[in-house]
């Protein structure tokens, strides 16, 4: 398996986040569903490792979400 990186994780999560937001789900539920799908795909320990070891995670996550689905935050 390819090493999971912050960029890969955030792009994957943002796609699912945007999809659920566009279907009318609220922000928190959309984030949690996208996170759970990332756990399914990459494994919980890999996802937690990337989150734990990534400075500036919040800013990067917001930037990717805004670029993929502006107006959904």
Residue pairs with C-beta under 8 A, 6 or more apart in sequence:
2 8
4 42
4 46
4 47
4 49
4 50
5 50
6 50
6 54
6 57
6 60
9 38
9 42
9 47
9 50
9 51
10 60
10 61
10 64
11 64
11 68
12 34
12 37
12 38
12 41
12 42
13 31
13 34
13 35
13 37
13 38
13 61
14 34
14 61
14 64
14 65
14 68
14 69
15 34
15 68
16 30
16 33
16 34
16 37
16 38
17 30
17 31
17 33
17 34
17 65
17 68
17 69
17 72
18 65
18 68
18 69
18 72
20 29
20 30
20 33
20 34
21 27
21 30
21 69
21 72
22 69
22 72
25 33
27 73
35 47
38 47
39 47
51 57
54 60
62 73
65 72
65 73
66 73
